[in-house]
Amino acid sequence: MLEQVERLVMTESPSDELALTARCADLVGDLVHDVLGERPRRLDVEDRPHLLLRSGARRPVLLLAHLDTVWPAGTTADWPFSVDGDWATGPGVFDMKAGLVQGLHAARLAGVAGVDLLVTSDEEIGSPTSRSLIEQEATRARAVLVLEPGVEGAPKTARKGVSMYRLLVHGRASHAGLEPEAGVNALVELVAQVAAIGSLDASEVGTTVTPTVARAGTTTNTVPAEAEVAVDVRAWTAREQDRVDAGLRALVPTLAGATLELLGGVNRPPLESHASAAVMAHAVRCAEALGIPLPDGQAVGGASDGNFTAGIGVPTLDGLGAVGRGAHARGERASVAALPERAVLVAGLIRALARDQSLEDPT
């Protein structure tokens, strides 16, 4: 397993480098064949490679993973894969190449007849080409196990939903010295709108509405005709996402002659705790039976492709991948000892889910 993780880490796969993600997808296809004895189908969507291995089961357990990372090409030149004691390090080892390898071996141990596998290549940039594929495959599944890293070994039983917006302000340019009154200052309007946007925050229920990147103006002596701000929204419930969305769409200009244009919307729905409860209960029982430590599930602010599967009503447990720390940070690391341990745990969970009659298709 460790040798396979090393090969994956050293095969760089930044999300925005299509040639490199394709090369890594070829390697993942080889690893799937080596471990499971079958070769996945490669599904290219807008030139992005995704890999799918279907078992043929009527209601399979779906293992969900991604091969892309946030690390730019060339990172391995000065930060190659290495092992120090129990820790393996290298770009993408924790998020989530170790988890991908663990999942392959879990499927082998569980018996591939009841397991489907989907590996995508654009998770780190919001899954623009894989979302429909993820949801399509999830609708066939009795449950989804997401091979993202956990929190100090704990599964992720809830994730905030993510919405992303751009608010564009349209004003009118004029000379800032000769006739500023002839203009409609888009920057002044933007300042007022940022204050209104901030009022939608509801920290008491965990909803954050955060203006992030802003831009305005062209030259220092021109009243800005255009301005814009990006807004990041995180919420534990779909109801809160809808409330903020409605609030943003209800924004109105404060300056005569200014107009507003809102782009974007919900990117990922929340993975609410009720979606993971039944699967987490199975995981706890499996861990106890196997004598494998499993910390209590954790709720986290970041999102994953598990948000999509939970959002369409499929039981989903996230964070079953690598045990370690440092996602998206230089020096991220994964436990070597946990590689086979977690593969055994996920295999046991797959078998338990396959026996759960309550997860059968009600039709």
Phi, psi and omega in degrees: 000319182295321178295323178292321176297317179300316180298320180293315182296320182282352173262090189297146185212059175298140188304325187269007178249094187298322181295321180287321178294326177294321178296319178292324177298322176299318179295316179299319177301319177296319181294319177301316179296318181295319185275319188254351177079007179226153180255129181288157172283140174262124181244108180269124177239115184053044178070008176262131183273129172233149185242134182227128173237113178261140183273337186094353178292148181290320179228077184283167164271130181260122171268126186241127183214169172224152182255349182279157179229172178271358189271130182292157178303139180098353182298325182292347180296322179246001176218071181282166174301137176205163180232131177229105184065237181270000187251126170259136180228161182149158183297118179089001183296321181274321182235090358216041188288327174295320179296325177297314178296317177303318181297320179299316181287330174296317178298320178296315181293324182282337187095115190293350185300332182247017186234129169257153181229130175232124180238119183253172184231016181221023182298320186290349178244021174098004177058046184295328182259348185254350185303311182297324178294317178301312182293323179298313182288328179293327181296339178275346192265152173279334177196159179238131175247119185261128188269024172294158177294153177271189177253100185052040178090354181271137173297160178258109185266350175208144176224143175292148169281156183236131171237144182228130184227159165230122175260119179259132177249126179250120178240219178214130182282151171200169179287127185291340180258319185280314182210066180299332181292343179282345182267169170238108191283106181294330179291317177299318177297319180298319179302316179296321181290325178298321177297318179294320178299315180299332181291346179278349178299142178222075185297336181295338176244013175085010180271126178243133178236106193239110169295134186241284184256129181234155179210144177199152170079169180233311179225163184290345181248023179235131172297125185297128176270339183224147173206158178204158176217140173269144183230127178255125182239131177232136182209148181281338185230154176295328179299318179292321175302316180295321180298314181293319179301315179296321179296320179293322181285346179267001179298141179231149180296152175256341180256136175298132178093347178274147175229155181242147176223121182255124177247153176097195183164207181291125176267311178224131175289164178292151165264097184277154190299330180295335180287337183255351191302311184294319181290321178297321178300318176297318182298319179297315180295320179296316181298318179297317181294327182271350183071029181256127180294137178219105179298160177302148179299151183238146172261133185229157183279335181284157181248165177211184177292342174297336175299322180295314184291320176294324182296337177260011171092014180266129177307128190220132172237128184252170174074029181265010183270227189297148170259121183172216180193168172093028180305133177067013181240145177302128181095009178308147186212156181227144179288130177288316182298330183284344182304300180289327181299313180290328176298318178295318180296314181294324176298316177297322179294319177300314180296320180295318179294325180295335180270351185280105183294336181292345180264004176291155177297120181297342179278000000 
